[in-house]
Amino acid sequence: MPERPDGLLIRPLSLADVAGMQALCTLPGTMWGTAQIPSRTLEQRQRQVESMVTDRDTHALVAELDGKLVGSASLHVGNGKRRHTGDLGTCVHYDYAGRGIGRALMESLLDLADNYLGLKRVELDVIIDNEPAIHLYESLGFVREGIQRSALFRGGTFVDLLMMGRVRD
């Protein structure tokens, strides 16, 4: 397991992060590994960040290293009969992959889910060929639950999503 990089700061997403989020989310590696698309404008990203910051059921964190936004993750709490669940998403700048940033973001959100929100279940989906991410999620207690076939359009073809979940006893 990689150690957390010296100087890594995990903190809540803020409105001041719009430009950093736009830069992170429009990187070719981020778009390849997530559902991001290159046509999202800065104004659209601002509305997205504003929504995440003001929604009481969304908990968004960013990873900052040497003053640069290098990762983000969010946990959205379900409502109604799904109030005990959370849906998680994360991305890390591809130049910083494998350095423990994704793990630090995930551990921070899982601590929030377990010790502050009391969530029973946390779930996520991941593109089926993203083995490093799948390995990370499994190391944090997520299990493979199913496959959504042709769930995402990427690079001109449809790809499958692996559904994963972690249930606390």
Buried (B, 14 or more C-beta within 10 A) or exposed (E): EEEBBEEBEBEEBEEEBBEBBBBBBBBEBBBBBBEBEEEBEEEEBBEBBEEBBEEEEBBBBBBBBEEEBBBBBBBBBBEEEEBBBBBBBBBBBBEBBEBBBBBBBBBBBBEBBBEEBEBBBBBBBBBBEBEEBBEBBEEBEBEEEEEEEEBBEBEEEEBBBBBBBBBEE
